[in-house]
Amino acid sequence: MTATITESEIVVLGAGMVGAATALELQRRGREVTLLDRKAPGEETSYGNAGVIEGGPYVPLAFPRDPRDILRFATNRQPALHFHWRFLPWIAPWLSALSRNSSEARLRENGAAVHSLTTHAPQLHEGLLDEAGRSDLLRKTGWLQLYRSEAAFAADGLKRHIADETGCAYSVLDPDAASELEPHLSPAFHKAVYWPSIWSVADPGAATKAVAELFAGQGGRFARMEVVAVEPVTGGWRVKTGQAEIAARHVVIALGPWSMDLLRPLGYRFPLAVKRGYHLHFRGKGNATLSRPVVDLANGYVITPMAQGIRLTTGVEFADRDAPATPVQIARAEKAARGLFPLEAPVDPEPWMGRRPCLPDSRPIIGPAPRHDGLWLNFGHAHLGFTLGPVSARLLAEMMNGGTPIADPTPFAATRF
Ligand SMILES: Cc1cc2nc3c(=O)[nH]c(=O)nc-3n(C[C@H](O)[C@H](O)[C@H](O)COP(=O)(O)OP(=O)(O)OC[C@H]3O[C@@H](n4cnc5c(N)ncnc54)[C@H](O)[C@@H]3O)c2cc1C
């Protein structure tokens, strides 16, 4: 029986980077906020990512246009992309929507919307980490993108074009020049692009916990509860959990890849898919060190120095969100990574698996739910949810509280679906 009924003006559901930062921004504005999660803060997707804070222009991942790429991916043997064959009929409509969003014009438009948020991300992260006394987590060392051939470098020019148009700095480096930044990288690549405006953290889970602690330090309440339903009632909402029912005037859905679990029963059908991804930590061999995230674009993985070791994160896996882990990409990426950087044996017994919450236009949903008063949405941050958490939190809090928004909220409206 759920006899205890608690009240809170606002209940934020989900204590990943998005929900924890949203709760903090609302609490700062004098609202009474309760943050709920079935786990401790920052223990799901916001824990296991590559910790990259994108500060420059953004070009979303596109559906491949070149038939040779499509054939290559169709073999299902590439490190960058893996899929469960039986899941293809389920994901086909979403892939078709992604394909419609993959023309250069759409990539530019969607990327510009996301860039209106990423442009604020490094400073907001820095401010939060300073305030939390965890500036030790932040690295302003940029990131390196590696290309294995001139053709691959030439084919991936859109981000550089947009950077030229918007005045964002980057440098194109040969392996010798790149080795001045990362002396232990082997010259197994053709060219690198160095982006100084992209920062990173040494432990995204710890950064998320730091934000949740700031929230609690300002009087916010965090409770560990499994939320089973949200129901509209006169004057607000009833949040049903395994342990309690909480009456709220406003509810914020910030459940990342689990957001539709509570929205579907309310009649919403947003096209949220998950792109699963894995990570594994390694020690560097001998005195080998890494100072920044490095992405091997041909193989879709990132290696990045973390508190737990050198974290190797994989590309995309299309599979049912809740299907058992199939970390075949880790072994493939590890093979490629060992040719690039001297890695020891893995530190973890098993790869970690996470789920990027993705909408086909690569823009999150931030704002009011279209058909319910007092229901607010903040999810679907895809490959950039760690980056965007503090910015989309600020934007949603400004929408809920009034005041000049940090960015134009129009591109993120739920009504676009
Ligand atoms: C391999 C990988 C690498 C990535 N690299 C980067 C990167 O370098 N930079 C970047 O910006 N982004 C990156 N991302 C994406 C980023 O991690 C996500 O977009 C982001 O973490 C999503 O945050 P969130 O708060 O929306 O979701 P989450 O962090 O998943 O939080 C959702 C929370 O909801 C809780 N929850 C769910 N259901 C319930 C329920 N019923 N009751 C109670 N609680 C519930 C969960 O426990 C969880 O804590 C990466 C993702 C992956 C998988």
Ligand as a Chemical Component Dictionary entry (heavy atoms), coordinates in Angstrom:
data_LIG
# 
_chem_comp.id                   LIG 
_chem_comp.type                 NON-POLYMER 
_chem_comp.pdbx_formal_charge   0 
_chem_comp.three_letter_code    LIG 
# 
loop_
_chem_comp_atom.comp_id 
_chem_comp_atom.atom_id 
_chem_comp_atom.alt_atom_id 
_chem_comp_atom.type_symbol 
_chem_comp_atom.charge 
_chem_comp_atom.model_Cartn_x 
_chem_comp_atom.model_Cartn_y 
_chem_comp_atom.model_Cartn_z 
_chem_comp_atom.pdbx_ordinal 
LIG C1  C1  C 0 28.947 5.439  -24.694 1  
LIG C2  C2  C 0 28.380 6.832  -24.534 2  
LIG C3  C3  C 0 29.216 7.935  -24.671 3  
LIG C4  C4  C 0 28.711 9.233  -24.532 4  
LIG N1  N1  N 0 29.574 10.297 -24.574 5  
LIG C5  C5  C 0 29.092 11.549 -24.331 6  
LIG C6  C6  C 0 29.987 12.654 -24.241 7  
LIG O1  O1  O 0 31.208 12.503 -24.336 8  
LIG N2  N2  N 0 29.477 13.897 -24.033 9  
LIG C7  C7  C 0 28.130 14.106 -23.903 10 
LIG O2  O2  O 0 27.716 15.250 -23.763 11 
LIG N3  N3  N 0 27.252 13.064 -23.926 12 
LIG C8  C8  C 0 27.703 11.800 -24.136 13 
LIG N4  N4  N 0 26.848 10.741 -24.162 14 
LIG C9  C9  C 0 25.408 10.991 -24.018 15 
LIG C10 C10 C 0 25.031 11.300 -22.582 16 
LIG O3  O3  O 0 25.654 10.382 -21.696 17 
LIG C11 C11 C 0 23.508 11.235 -22.397 18 
LIG O4  O4  O 0 22.868 12.008 -23.397 19 
LIG C12 C12 C 0 23.121 11.815 -21.039 20 
LIG O5  O5  O 0 23.840 11.163 -20.012 21 
LIG C13 C13 C 0 21.640 11.691 -20.791 22 
LIG O6  O6  O 0 21.412 12.237 -19.505 23 
LIG P1  P1  P 0 20.001 12.128 -18.841 24 
LIG O7  O7  O 0 20.072 12.842 -17.551 25 
LIG O8  O8  O 0 18.964 12.546 -19.829 26 
LIG O9  O9  O 0 19.794 10.541 -18.639 27 
LIG P2  P2  P 0 20.400 9.561  -17.510 28 
LIG O10 O10 O 0 21.753 9.970  -17.094 29 
LIG O11 O11 O 0 20.228 8.162  -18.022 30 
LIG O12 O12 O 0 19.414 9.779  -16.290 31 
LIG C14 C14 C 0 18.106 9.271  -16.297 32 
LIG C15 C15 C 0 17.811 8.826  -14.869 33 
LIG O13 O13 O 0 16.457 8.388  -14.783 34 
LIG C16 C16 C 0 16.407 7.357  -13.819 35 
LIG N5  N5  N 0 15.177 6.596  -14.014 36 
LIG C17 C17 C 0 14.754 5.995  -15.146 37 
LIG N6  N6  N 0 13.550 5.455  -14.969 38 
LIG C18 C18 C 0 13.190 5.714  -13.682 39 
LIG C19 C19 C 0 12.030 5.438  -12.919 40 
LIG N7  N7  N 0 10.986 4.759  -13.420 41 
LIG N8  N8  N 0 11.995 5.856  -11.627 42 
LIG C20 C20 C 0 13.034 6.542  -11.086 43 
LIG N9  N9  N 0 14.145 6.859  -11.786 44 
LIG C21 C21 C 0 14.219 6.444  -13.071 45 
LIG C22 C22 C 0 17.670 6.564  -14.064 46 
LIG O14 O14 O 0 18.038 5.804  -12.923 47 
LIG C23 C23 C 0 18.667 7.654  -14.424 48 
LIG O15 O15 O 0 19.464 8.049  -13.309 49 
LIG C24 C24 C 0 27.321 9.417  -24.293 50 
LIG C25 C25 C 0 26.488 8.318  -24.131 51 
LIG C26 C26 C 0 27.010 7.032  -24.231 52 
LIG C27 C27 C 0 26.088 5.864  -24.024 53 
# 
loop_
_chem_comp_bond.comp_id 
_chem_comp_bond.atom_id_1 
_chem_comp_bond.atom_id_2 
_chem_comp_bond.value_order 
_chem_comp_bond.pdbx_ordinal 
LIG C1  C2  SING 1  
LIG C2  C3  SING 2  
LIG C2  C26 DOUB 3  
LIG C3  C4  DOUB 4  
LIG C4  N1  SING 5  
LIG C4  C24 SING 6  
LIG N1  C5  DOUB 7  
LIG C5  C6  SING 8  
LIG C5  C8  SING 9  
LIG C6  O1  DOUB 10 
LIG C6  N2  SING 11 
LIG N2  C7  SING 12 
LIG C7  O2  DOUB 13 
LIG C7  N3  SING 14 
LIG N3  C8  DOUB 15 
LIG C8  N4  SING 16 
LIG N4  C9  SING 17 
LIG N4  C24 SING 18 
LIG C9  C10 SING 19 
LIG C10 O3  SING 20 
LIG C10 C11 SING 21 
LIG C11 O4  SING 22 
LIG C11 C12 SING 23 
LIG C12 O5  SING 24 
LIG C12 C13 SING 25 
LIG C13 O6  SING 26 
LIG O6  P1  SING 27 
LIG P1  O7  DOUB 28 
LIG P1  O8  SING 29 
LIG P1  O9  SING 30 
LIG O9  P2  SING 31 
LIG P2  O10 DOUB 32 
LIG P2  O11 SING 33 
LIG P2  O12 SING 34 
LIG O12 C14 SING 35 
LIG C14 C15 SING 36 
LIG C15 O13 SING 37 
LIG C15 C23 SING 38 
LIG O13 C16 SING 39 
LIG C16 N5  SING 40 
LIG C16 C22 SING 41 
LIG N5  C17 SING 42 
LIG N5  C21 SING 43 
LIG C17 N6  DOUB 44 
LIG N6  C18 SING 45 
LIG C18 C19 SING 46 
LIG C18 C21 DOUB 47 
LIG C19 N7  SING 48 
LIG C19 N8  DOUB 49 
LIG N8  C20 SING 50 
LIG C20 N9  DOUB 51 
LIG N9  C21 SING 52 
LIG C22 O14 SING 53 
LIG C22 C23 SING 54 
LIG C23 O15 SING 55 
LIG C24 C25 DOUB 56 
LIG C25 C26 SING 57 
LIG C26 C27 SING 58 
# 
